[in-house]
Amino acid sequence: MSLAEIITRLHKAESAAGRAEGDTCLIAVSKRQPDARVVDVLEQGHRVFGENQVKEAAGKWPDFRARFDGVELHLLGPLQTNKARQSMGLFDAIHSLDRPRLANMLARLAQELGHCPQLFIQVNTGEEPQKSGVLPDDADGFVAECRALDLPIAGLMCIPPVEEEPSLHFALLGKIAARNGLEGLSMGMSGDFERAVALGATHVRVGSAIFGARG
């Protein structure tokens, strides 16, 4: 499947949901993809990409940004506190804020550096023990805690359990966001982004459907 086909499907999903075309940001997930595939998508004009690891992103995106203007880079995977400083200068948005220690670290760095990426709080909507993210019952308190630190909280992110209907989790994330006055909803991937758009996703994360199987 091509980038153009994914964009067409995204626009159709927006139209079906009564939303404006272009209302949803398409994050092309380029983790572990060969450079040639990433360059191909860049040459087609796409500029919003997602990576899962700080080290991998740092190894390739400075060069890509030197060649292509207007790149926006999002961190989608877990962020270790010892990588927080590096991430502040590398990413435009971090989708995996998931614990008080990390929030406090980012707040200190934001004060020191004078800037901070947009932040999405990851919510473990399936309450899976192996997954990162605050539990749904703890989300309101964590949002308040992050706001008290003057962090730029743009919204919430979730990764539904693979064996469950994702729409249930997208709807839950939307309810948590709404009651906290948050507009950003980072949800939906290659197999379910149209359902996410129907439930208000502002950012969808699509990798294999754009780039093909990872190396």
Steps between C-alpha positions, in 0.01 A plus 500: 500500500626850424507825694244644257263209565528544877430873468196426283367255760566752774307772318210262435490412871497869591216565257299204632543635853385848398848642555695737280755357260844525655361515853709196598879505506653196329818392678708275273666254739850453364656288776737232370426596141780515241613853424399465135136442595498800732656721233238383251220615731682829566537556126125453462458801724407343832661669799359347821679189626509287813780304664496262796856539624703811572826333390366396160343839438820682594694283258300587190277805535761777525619403150146476364414839649806650334369377163127566543338810649204498736541153655295440816620210714295318766627257765250217531686246714588501870736773616769423757588789728867478400393574140272789595750779434589363157133461413426864579712616209411222261121468511215740437259281697527218753206259517618287793489712816399231748635561852566775754879459495511565126260793533722662762810442288340658193379795708851565631648475152232729357588765756871461429478492122209739451301266278313171511349269238124454495414222743241224484428298814492128426199326655506122544133462409521120507670502841760259362784437747763472226408835345602854589247768581298633790190304592166653399403561864826688557491707181313804635740537791804464276369762256457740792849419628655569159310826463622610842852456362412733208557222249343549155252212504351474152291189557493128570634190326404133517593165346203263537550130583545305178224251582232756585279727291704821472196726472415434866843629600485796263165599649638470855800717411266759350293515819807547718626776270165678488456520874852642531456757224758337272454502124788278386426130449794292374339168412464265208759308300522325163220253571250725676570866424165549324316395816718738697414787268129425547553540874689827483868415449713807436815295432518152344819294491543300180816308418482170315209609280718783366850352503441127477634235740787614720852374451 
